[in-house]
Amino acid sequence: MADGYVLAIDQGTTGTTTIIFDHATNIIGRGYNPIRQIYPRPGLVEHDPVEIWNGAVSSIHQAMSQAQIGYNELAGIGITNQRETVVLWERETGHPIDNAIVWQDRRTLAMCERLKAEGLEAELHHKTGLVLDPYFSATKVAWLLENVDGLKERAKKGEILLGTIDSWLIWNLTGGKLHLTDMSNASRTLFYNIHELKWDEDILNYLGIPISMLPDVRYSSFPFGEVQPGLLAPDSPAIPIAGVAGDQQAALFGQAGFQKGELKITYGTGAFLMMNTGSEPVDSQNGLLTTIAWGYKNKVEYALEGSTFIAGAAVQWLRDELKIIGNAAETEQMALSVPDNGGVYIVPAFVGLGAPYWDSRARGAIFGLTRGSNRNHLVRAALESIAYQTRDVVEAMKLDSKAEFPEIRVDGGAVANNFLMQFQADMMGIKVIRPKIIETTALGAAFLAGLTVNYWDSQSEITRLWKVDREFESQINEEKRNKFYRTWKRAVERSLDWEDD
């Protein structure tokens, strides 16, 4: 076992969190830096890559200050990140050529529909496990190459690099020496062949993306180089970057979901359900994604995933746009202050609907309003919409896996809301298990890095470290559960295919 501590950078959609763990997974230091959400036009979402990098450094400094340790006490660094968001930058200077296009961005909808009309969807799904949707990186890159003056020519000359956020952080942490990603992030781009484990040149050529732009792909628990000495502090040493994974894969790893059939839900900006399917990919027939969970010890594990785009973002909408709450913590008591939702249902399809619908033209809607509807009903309906969307994904996962799930592990900030967790158990009829550490995304990145540097010795040791905080079991009967769910499905049906060309 290595001495010291492991630092995890969790670069998310709304901010960057850095957490320092000791060997028993106690958190000894934490830092956070928010990220501006840039909306050039409706449906477009961008981030400033320089702000992301500076925010990551700031969060590291905060965590180290709170922990009161030296950089020489860090055994390794793990990175986990918002997936699909893509950055292009100059190879020579490291300067971004434009803002990062965020996973939520829908600007490439017309391009996706054109590619579908050209018959590309089936091949893409077979090779990548994904669907042809603006959510993924590929069409974002193609859009930039087509719309930024002179960029395509520069890319062909090898002057431009592209990467998901993990690659951008690794590039900067290593002082521009290494252009790398891991298998889990690569599998979310829509141009990585998850069967042959390589960038797919046929897809790249079809989209006009030079392969010279892409990073080298490594296992998730693997040496990714070292932080440039003196970068984080005047006396900071060369610290190993030893683990990298996309945020949802990292969360499954942090939940010790190492066995085939184990699954988790992460509630963040969106809600993401992921199930370990073992060493073989499972092709979904029900609107789910087949993805790489992680690469560890020269072995690749796969997963099925269902992604809902709006979960915690629905609560942010209540706070920032409707201004009917001051902070997320208020929502639990507000939801409990009314006996039920008063017949109000919210479909938070602000950027379309993800799994299992994959409807980019769906839009948000509120149904069932009466003269007696008040803000507490709206808050309750927004929280309930998170649980309903998650049940949609669970139902699809049951069909694909031919299995029933007696329990499901949950993590992310929203799991602190006991009303939501209880309603989630009610709607699924499945035991919902909340762990002691709900920041399992960062913990998963720490575990991946710690295994590489022998800070933890095995997945078995990690499984022993995972602890339960609370279990929630359904308190309603099947008839009531299904009645509520049928009404939700009616609401979703009315929100589909809403936006005109």
Disulfide bonds with the S-S distance in Angstrom:
none
